[in-house]
Amino acid sequence: MTPVAFLRPLGALWVLLAGVALFAAFVAAAVGEPHLAPLFGTTALIAFIPGIFILTATRGLQSKASALDALGLALLSWITAPAMAALPFWLTGYFDPIDAVFEAYSAVTTTGATLLPAEDLPRSLIFWRAILAWLGGYASLLLAIGIFAALDRDIPAIRKSALLTLRSDNVFSHLPQAARRIGVIYTILTSLIWLGLLFGGNGLFTSTVLAMSAISTSGYTVADGGLLATIGPISTLWVVIGCLLGSLNIALFWDVLRDRSVLRDPDILGISALIIGLGFFFILARPGTPFSDFMDAAFIVSTSGFSAGGGVIPALAASIFVALIGGAAASTTGGIKVSRILLLWKRMGAELAVLSDPRSVVPVSFRGRRVHETALVGIWAYVLAFVGSIGLGTMALTAAGLNFEDAFLAMTAALANIGPLFDQSEPLASWSHLPDQTKPILISAMILGRLEVLAAIAAVWALFIRK
């Protein structure tokens, strides 16, 4: 890997973070917290200086990058950017250093695990959490279209699209154009949800935070409790819509302009089936609230973790199972991704058909493409690695002092990037009760889940092992 292949994009990311921190300083002044504005300004300065230095030093230099090189960039980005973004949490005095780092990584990975309720924080820090999550969602989409599409070029788990066309020998060749397209789509979708919330009777600040949190499926709110009680049914419905839009493959919004048949995409059918199935589980476990039950089901499937009615999640085992599946590939959701599960489901059907008639040959196809056996083996390896990570992480958290149940729930929530699931698992559950020695493990799990486990391992190999 040549340094230019990842240094220049990394510098650009730090400059972008500096710009966002500067914007947060203006927001702090606008919401009546001018004493916090200099702290965001300090963060902007710390991120801007090394970022602009790298951009200046590498100006005019050209370098090709493979998918593994880009994975190395992604790993460095998810390590360095949240570390810088943690400064406002710490400098404001509301979090100690390890808690500030935990909050920042939770936000950027769109996990949404919180150590302090929104009511205990100034509005500028609530906004900082939400905009970090929004940027993290955008980064996740770039990661999917710029890297995973190249790694999965023989696997139809990620929908092939003009938006996802790139050269395998230089994944950065298409990335700037794709970044602009995705940025436009992502901003338009966020704006639609923001307008719906605004016209639903919410204030400018509440609408902005909820819109960014919904489309990034991070689950951040401006007040604890059920959304139905705090913002009303119409606004809650807009949040549901935002989470569902965030759970879909970003390429669908580009392709639907030219081909309406993409609305029959297997991901949409799979996500719908998960919501309906989990919703009925909720109705059986908590009769009398079907409206909020299906909303809560949508929040679990999208791995956002919002709560419509508030309280403990009914049918917790079913919720964990669905959250581990998650939404579509190339979306802002966490989890294994529904398209991979659908592929394995098709593979199971083919195996059963062969068992009934050993002479038969039953090929597996998905989205009109034949799926090679090596691709299916790769998907199985990914699923096993995901489950294995939960097991290893649970053992590590248990060794760090947690009981087995809390360790399993915390690791599952962190790896699937659905932090609120842990808070809603039982009445007294809270991330704030976890000891400090467990937080580095959970932070690693958040990054591992966002980089999709096997890709994270490949990124470490690309950075530190490959000659």
C-alpha positions as CSV (number, residue, x, y, z in Angstrom):
1,M,0.0,0.0,0.0
2,T,1.4,3.4,-1.0
3,P,0.9,6.1,1.7
4,V,-0.7,8.5,-0.8
5,A,-3.4,6.0,-1.5
6,F,-4.9,6.6,1.9
7,L,-3.2,9.7,3.3
8,R,-4.9,12.2,1.0
9,P,-8.5,10.9,1.6
10,L,-7.7,10.7,5.3
11,G,-6.6,14.4,5.3
12,A,-9.7,15.4,3.4
13,L,-11.8,13.5,6.1
14,W,-10.1,15.5,8.9
15,V,-10.7,18.8,7.1
16,L,-14.3,17.8,6.7
17,L,-14.6,17.0,10.4
18,A,-13.0,20.4,11.2
19,G,-15.7,22.1,9.1
20,V,-18.5,20.2,10.9
21,A,-17.0,21.1,14.3
22,L,-16.9,24.7,13.2
23,F,-20.5,24.5,12.2
24,A,-21.3,23.0,15.6
25,A,-19.7,26.0,17.2
26,F,-22.1,28.3,15.4
27,V,-25.0,26.0,16.5
28,A,-23.8,26.2,20.1
29,A,-24.0,30.0,19.9
30,A,-27.4,29.9,18.2
31,V,-29.0,27.7,20.8
32,G,-27.9,29.9,23.7
33,E,-24.7,28.1,24.7
34,P,-21.9,30.5,23.5
35,H,-19.6,29.3,26.3
36,L,-19.3,25.9,24.5
37,A,-18.6,27.3,21.0
38,P,-14.8,27.7,21.7
39,L,-14.6,24.0,22.6
40,F,-16.0,23.0,19.2
41,G,-13.6,25.6,17.6
42,T,-10.7,23.9,19.4
43,T,-11.7,20.6,17.9
44,A,-12.0,22.2,14.5
45,L,-8.5,23.5,14.8
46,I,-7.0,20.2,16.0
47,A,-8.6,18.4,13.0
48,F,-7.9,21.0,10.4
49,I,-4.1,21.5,10.9
50,P,-3.0,17.9,10.2
51,G,-5.7,17.5,7.6
52,I,-4.7,20.6,5.5
53,F,-1.0,19.7,6.0
54,I,-1.6,16.3,4.4
55,L,-3.7,17.7,1.6
56,T,-1.0,20.3,0.8
57,A,1.9,17.8,1.0
58,T,0.2,15.3,-1.4
59,R,-1.2,17.8,-3.9
60,G,-0.8,16.6,-7.5
61,L,0.3,13.1,-6.5
62,Q,-1.6,10.2,-8.1
63,S,-1.9,6.7,-6.7
64,K,-4.1,3.7,-7.5
65,A,-5.8,1.8,-4.7
66,S,-7.2,-1.7,-4.5
67,A,-10.2,-2.7,-2.4
68,L,-7.8,-3.8,0.3
69,D,-6.0,-0.4,0.3
70,A,-9.4,1.2,0.6
71,L,-10.2,-1.0,3.5
72,G,-7.1,0.1,5.2
73,L,-8.2,3.7,4.7
74,A,-11.6,2.9,6.2
75,L,-10.1,1.3,9.3
76,L,-7.8,4.3,9.8
77,S,-10.8,6.7,9.3
78,W,-12.9,4.9,11.8
79,I,-10.1,4.9,14.3
80,T,-8.9,8.5,14.0
81,A,-12.0,10.6,13.2
82,P,-14.0,9.5,16.2
83,A,-11.0,10.0,18.5
84,M,-10.9,13.7,17.3
85,A,-14.7,13.9,17.6
86,A,-14.5,12.9,21.2
87,L,-12.9,16.2,22.2
88,P,-16.1,18.2,22.7
89,F,-17.6,15.5,24.9
90,W,-14.6,15.7,27.1
91,L,-13.8,19.4,27.0
92,T,-17.3,20.4,28.0
93,G,-16.9,18.4,31.3
94,Y,-19.8,16.1,30.8
95,F,-17.7,13.0,30.2
96,D,-14.4,11.7,31.4
97,P,-11.9,10.7,28.7
98,I,-13.0,7.1,28.2
99,D,-16.6,8.0,28.2
100,A,-16.1,10.7,25.7
101,V,-14.3,8.3,23.4
102,F,-17.1,5.8,23.8
103,E,-19.8,8.4,23.0
104,A,-17.9,9.5,19.9
105,Y,-17.3,6.0,18.5
106,S,-20.9,5.1,19.3
107,A,-22.1,8.1,17.3
108,V,-19.8,7.8,14.3
109,T,-20.5,4.1,13.9
110,T,-24.3,4.9,14.2
111,T,-24.6,2.5,17.2
112,G,-26.4,5.1,19.3
113,A,-25.3,3.8,22.7
114,T,-25.5,6.6,25.2
115,L,-23.9,7.1,28.6
116,L,-26.0,10.1,29.6
117,P,-29.6,10.9,28.7
118,A,-30.4,13.8,26.4
119,E,-32.0,15.7,29.3
120,D,-28.7,15.9,31.1
121,L,-26.7,17.3,28.1
122,P,-26.6,20.8,26.5
123,R,-28.3,21.0,23.2
124,S,-25.0,21.6,21.3
125,L,-23.7,18.2,22.5
126,I,-27.0,16.5,21.5
127,F,-26.6,18.1,18.1
128,W,-22.9,17.0,18.0
129,R,-24.0,13.4,18.6
130,A,-26.6,13.5,15.9
131,I,-24.5,15.1,13.2
132,L,-21.6,12.7,13.9
133,A,-24.1,9.8,13.4
134,W,-25.3,11.4,10.2
135,L,-21.8,11.7,8.9
136,G,-21.1,8.1,10.1
137,G,-24.1,6.9,8.1
138,Y,-22.8,8.7,5.0
139,A,-19.4,7.2,5.5
140,S,-21.0,3.7,5.8
141,L,-22.6,4.2,2.4
142,L,-19.3,5.3,0.9
143,L,-17.7,2.3,2.4
144,A,-20.2,0.0,0.9
145,I,-20.2,1.5,-2.6
146,G,-16.5,2.1,-2.7
147,I,-15.1,-1.0,-1.1
148,F,-17.6,-3.8,-0.4
149,A,-18.9,-3.5,-4.0
150,A,-15.4,-4.3,-5.2
151,L,-14.8,-7.1,-2.7
152,D,-18.3,-8.6,-3.4
153,R,-18.0,-8.3,-7.2
154,D,-18.8,-12.0,-7.6
155,I,-21.5,-12.0,-4.9
156,P,-24.9,-10.4,-5.6
157,A,-25.4,-9.4,-2.0
158,I,-24.9,-5.8,-3.0
159,R,-27.1,-4.7,-5.7
160,K,-25.2,-3.9,-8.9
161,S,-26.0,-0.4,-10.1
162,A,-24.6,2.4,-12.2
163,L,-24.0,4.0,-8.8
164,L,-21.7,1.1,-7.8
165,T,-19.6,0.9,-11.0
166,L,-15.9,1.0,-10.2
167,R,-12.6,-0.3,-11.4
168,S,-11.2,-3.1,-9.2
169,D,-7.6,-1.9,-9.8
170,N,-8.4,1.6,-8.5
171,V,-11.5,1.8,-6.3
172,F,-10.9,5.6,-5.8
173,S,-11.3,6.2,-9.5
174,H,-15.1,6.2,-9.1
175,L,-15.3,7.2,-5.5
176,P,-15.5,11.0,-5.9
177,Q,-18.4,10.8,-8.4
178,A,-20.2,8.2,-6.3
179,A,-19.6,10.3,-3.2
180,R,-21.3,13.3,-4.8
181,R,-24.3,11.2,-6.0
182,I,-24.7,9.5,-2.6
183,G,-24.3,12.9,-0.8
184,V,-27.1,14.3,-2.9
185,I,-29.4,11.3,-2.3
186,Y,-28.6,11.2,1.4
187,T,-29.2,14.9,1.8
188,I,-32.5,14.9,-0.1
189,L,-33.8,12.0,2.0
190,T,-32.8,13.7,5.2
191,S,-34.4,16.9,4.1
192,L,-37.7,15.2,3.3
193,I,-37.8,13.7,6.8
194,W,-36.8,17.0,8.3
195,L,-39.7,18.8,6.5
196,G,-42.1,16.1,7.6
197,L,-41.1,16.5,11.2
198,L,-41.1,20.3,11.0
199,F,-44.6,20.4,9.5
200,G,-45.6,17.8,12.1
201,G,-45.3,20.5,14.8
202,N,-41.7,19.9,16.0
203,G,-39.2,22.7,16.5
204,L,-36.3,23.3,14.3
205,F,-33.8,21.7,16.7
206,T,-35.9,18.6,17.4
207,S,-36.7,18.1,13.7
208,T,-33.0,18.4,12.7
209,V,-31.7,15.9,15.4
210,L,-34.5,13.4,14.7
211,A,-34.1,13.6,10.9
212,M,-30.3,13.0,11.0
213,S,-30.8,10.2,13.6
214,A,-33.5,8.5,11.6
215,I,-31.8,8.4,8.2
216,S,-28.5,7.3,9.8
217,T,-30.4,4.7,11.9
218,S,-28.6,5.8,15.0
219,G,-31.6,6.2,17.3
220,Y,-30.6,9.5,19.0
221,T,-33.5,11.6,20.5
222,V,-33.8,14.9,22.2
223,A,-35.7,13.5,25.1
224,D,-35.8,10.0,26.6
225,G,-39.0,8.0,26.5
226,G,-41.3,6.7,23.8
227,L,-41.6,8.8,20.7
228,L,-45.4,8.7,20.7
229,A,-45.5,10.4,24.0
230,T,-42.8,13.0,23.2
231,I,-43.5,14.0,19.6
232,G,-46.9,12.4,18.7
233,P,-48.0,9.7,16.2
234,I,-47.5,11.7,13.0
235,S,-44.0,12.7,13.8
236,T,-43.2,9.2,15.0
237,L,-44.4,7.9,11.6
238,W,-42.0,10.3,9.9
239,V,-39.2,8.9,12.0
240,V,-40.2,5.3,11.0
241,I,-40.1,6.4,7.4
242,G,-36.7,7.8,7.8
243,C,-35.4,4.6,9.4
244,L,-36.9,2.5,6.7
245,L,-35.3,4.7,4.0
246,G,-32.0,4.4,5.8
247,S,-32.3,0.6,5.9
248,L,-32.6,0.3,2.1
249,N,-29.8,-0.1,-0.4
250,I,-28.8,3.5,-1.4
251,A,-28.5,2.3,-5.0
252,L,-32.3,1.7,-5.2
253,F,-32.9,5.5,-5.0
254,W,-30.6,6.1,-7.9
255,D,-31.9,3.2,-10.0
256,V,-35.6,3.8,-9.4
257,L,-35.4,7.0,-11.5
258,R,-34.8,4.8,-14.6
259,D,-36.4,1.4,-13.7
260,R,-39.5,1.0,-11.5
261,S,-38.9,-2.7,-11.3
262,V,-36.3,-2.2,-8.7
263,L,-39.1,-1.7,-6.2
264,R,-39.5,-5.5,-6.3
265,D,-35.9,-5.9,-5.0
266,P,-35.5,-8.9,-2.7
267,D,-34.1,-6.6,0.1
268,I,-37.4,-4.7,0.2
269,L,-39.4,-7.9,0.5
270,G,-37.0,-9.3,3.1
271,I,-37.2,-6.2,5.3
272,S,-41.0,-6.1,5.0
273,A,-41.2,-9.7,6.0
274,L,-39.0,-9.1,9.1
275,I,-41.1,-6.1,10.2
276,I,-44.4,-8.0,9.8
277,G,-43.1,-11.1,11.5
278,L,-41.5,-9.2,14.4
279,G,-44.6,-7.0,14.7
280,F,-46.8,-10.0,15.3
281,F,-44.4,-11.3,17.9
282,F,-44.7,-8.0,19.7
283,I,-48.5,-8.1,19.5
284,L,-48.5,-11.6,21.0
285,A,-46.2,-10.5,23.8
286,R,-47.8,-7.1,24.4
287,P,-51.5,-7.1,23.3
288,G,-53.4,-3.9,22.8
289,T,-50.8,-1.7,21.1
290,P,-50.5,-2.9,17.4
291,F,-49.7,0.6,16.1
292,S,-46.6,1.1,18.3
293,D,-45.7,-2.6,18.0
294,F,-45.2,-2.5,14.2
295,M,-43.3,0.8,14.6
296,D,-41.0,-0.8,17.2
297,A,-40.5,-3.7,14.8
298,A,-39.4,-1.3,12.1
299,F,-37.0,0.3,14.5
300,I,-35.4,-3.0,15.4
301,V,-35.1,-4.2,11.8
302,S,-33.5,-0.9,10.8
303,T,-31.1,-1.3,13.8
304,S,-32.0,2.3,14.9
305,G,-33.4,1.3,18.3
306,F,-35.9,4.1,18.6
307,S,-38.9,3.2,20.8
308,A,-42.4,4.2,19.9
309,G,-44.1,3.3,23.2
310,G,-41.2,3.3,25.5
311,G,-40.3,0.7,28.1
312,V,-38.8,-2.8,27.7
313,I,-38.7,-4.5,24.4
314,P,-41.2,-7.4,24.2
315,A,-40.1,-10.7,22.7
316,L,-36.4,-9.9,23.3
317,A,-35.0,-13.1,21.8
318,A,-36.9,-12.4,18.5
319,S,-35.7,-8.8,18.5
320,I,-32.1,-9.9,18.9
321,F,-32.4,-12.4,16.1
322,V,-33.9,-9.7,13.8
323,A,-31.4,-7.0,14.8
324,L,-28.5,-9.4,13.9
325,I,-30.0,-9.7,10.4
326,G,-30.4,-5.9,10.0
327,G,-31.4,-4.1,6.8
328,A,-30.0,-4.1,3.2
329,A,-26.4,-4.1,2.1
330,A,-25.2,-0.6,1.2
331,S,-27.4,1.0,3.8
332,T,-26.8,2.7,7.1
333,T,-28.0,-0.3,9.2
334,G,-25.9,-2.7,11.1
335,G,-26.2,-6.5,11.2
336,I,-25.4,-9.3,8.8
337,K,-27.7,-7.8,6.2
338,V,-30.9,-9.3,4.9
339,S,-29.6,-10.1,1.4
340,R,-27.0,-12.5,2.8
341,I,-29.6,-14.3,4.8
342,L,-31.9,-14.5,1.7
343,L,-29.0,-16.1,-0.2
344,L,-28.4,-18.7,2.5
345,W,-32.1,-19.3,2.6
346,K,-32.1,-20.1,-1.2
347,R,-29.0,-22.3,-0.6
348,M,-30.9,-24.2,2.0
349,G,-33.8,-24.7,-0.4
350,A,-31.4,-26.0,-3.0
351,E,-29.8,-28.5,-0.6
352,L,-33.3,-29.8,0.4
353,A,-34.2,-30.3,-3.2
354,V,-31.0,-32.3,-3.8
355,L,-31.7,-34.4,-0.7
356,S,-35.1,-35.3,-2.1
357,D,-33.6,-36.1,-5.5
358,P,-29.9,-36.7,-5.4
359,R,-29.7,-36.7,-9.2
360,S,-31.0,-33.2,-9.5
361,V,-28.9,-30.1,-10.0
362,V,-30.4,-27.0,-8.4
363,P,-28.5,-23.8,-9.0
364,V,-28.9,-20.8,-6.7
365,S,-29.7,-17.5,-8.3
366,F,-30.3,-14.1,-6.8
367,R,-31.3,-10.9,-8.5
368,G,-31.2,-12.8,-11.8
369,R,-27.6,-13.8,-11.4
370,R,-26.2,-17.3,-10.8
371,V,-24.4,-17.5,-7.5
372,H,-21.2,-19.4,-7.5
373,E,-20.4,-22.0,-4.8
374,T,-17.4,-20.0,-3.7
375,A,-19.6,-17.0,-3.1
376,L,-21.9,-18.9,-0.9
377,V,-19.0,-20.3,1.1
378,G,-17.8,-16.7,1.6
379,I,-21.2,-15.7,3.0
380,W,-21.2,-18.7,5.3
381,A,-17.7,-17.6,6.5
382,Y,-19.0,-14.1,7.1
383,V,-22.0,-15.3,9.1
384,L,-19.8,-17.6,11.2
385,A,-17.3,-14.9,11.8
386,F,-20.1,-12.6,12.9
387,V,-21.5,-15.1,15.3
388,G,-18.0,-16.0,16.5
389,S,-17.2,-12.4,17.2
390,I,-20.3,-12.3,19.5
391,G,-19.0,-15.3,21.3
392,L,-15.5,-14.1,21.8
393,G,-16.7,-10.6,22.7
394,T,-19.1,-12.0,25.3
395,M,-16.2,-14.0,26.9
396,A,-14.0,-10.9,26.9
397,L,-16.7,-8.8,28.6
398,T,-17.4,-11.6,31.1
399,A,-13.7,-11.6,32.0
400,A,-13.9,-7.8,32.3
401,G,-16.5,-8.1,35.1
402,L,-20.0,-8.4,33.4
403,N,-22.4,-11.2,34.1
404,F,-23.0,-13.4,31.1
405,E,-26.4,-12.0,30.2
406,D,-25.3,-8.4,30.2
407,A,-22.1,-9.3,28.3
408,F,-24.0,-11.1,25.6
409,L,-26.6,-8.3,25.2
410,A,-24.0,-5.5,25.2
411,M,-21.8,-7.3,22.7
412,T,-24.7,-8.1,20.4
413,A,-25.9,-4.5,20.5
414,A,-22.4,-3.1,19.8
415,L,-21.6,-5.5,17.0
416,A,-25.1,-5.0,15.3
417,N,-24.7,-1.2,15.8
418,I,-28.1,-1.0,17.7
419,G,-27.1,0.5,21.0
420,P,-30.6,1.3,22.4
421,L,-31.4,-2.4,22.3
422,F,-29.3,-2.9,25.4
423,D,-31.0,-0.1,27.3
424,Q,-34.4,-1.5,26.4
425,S,-33.6,-5.2,27.2
426,E,-34.6,-4.9,30.8
427,P,-35.9,-2.1,33.2
428,L,-32.5,-1.3,34.8
429,A,-30.2,-2.0,31.9
430,S,-28.0,1.0,30.9
431,W,-24.7,1.5,29.2
432,S,-23.7,3.9,32.0
433,H,-23.6,1.0,34.4
434,L,-20.8,-0.8,32.5
435,P,-17.3,-0.6,34.0
436,D,-14.7,1.4,32.1
437,Q,-12.6,-1.7,31.3
438,T,-15.4,-3.0,29.1
439,K,-15.6,0.1,26.9
440,P,-12.5,-0.6,24.7
441,I,-14.0,-4.0,23.9
442,L,-17.3,-2.5,23.0
443,I,-15.7,0.2,20.9
444,S,-13.8,-2.4,19.0
445,A,-17.1,-4.3,18.4
446,M,-18.8,-1.2,17.1
447,I,-16.0,-0.7,14.5
448,L,-15.9,-4.4,13.7
449,G,-19.7,-4.3,13.1
450,R,-19.5,-1.2,10.9
451,L,-16.6,-2.7,8.9
452,E,-18.5,-6.0,8.6
453,V,-16.1,-8.2,10.5
454,L,-14.3,-10.0,7.7
455,A,-13.6,-6.7,5.9
456,A,-12.2,-5.4,9.2
457,I,-9.8,-8.4,9.4
458,A,-8.8,-7.8,5.8
459,A,-8.2,-4.1,6.6
460,V,-5.8,-5.0,9.5
461,W,-4.1,-7.5,7.1
462,A,-3.8,-4.8,4.4
463,L,-2.3,-2.2,6.9
464,F,0.0,-4.2,9.1
465,I,0.7,-7.6,7.6
466,R,0.8,-7.4,3.8
467,K,4.2,-6.7,2.3
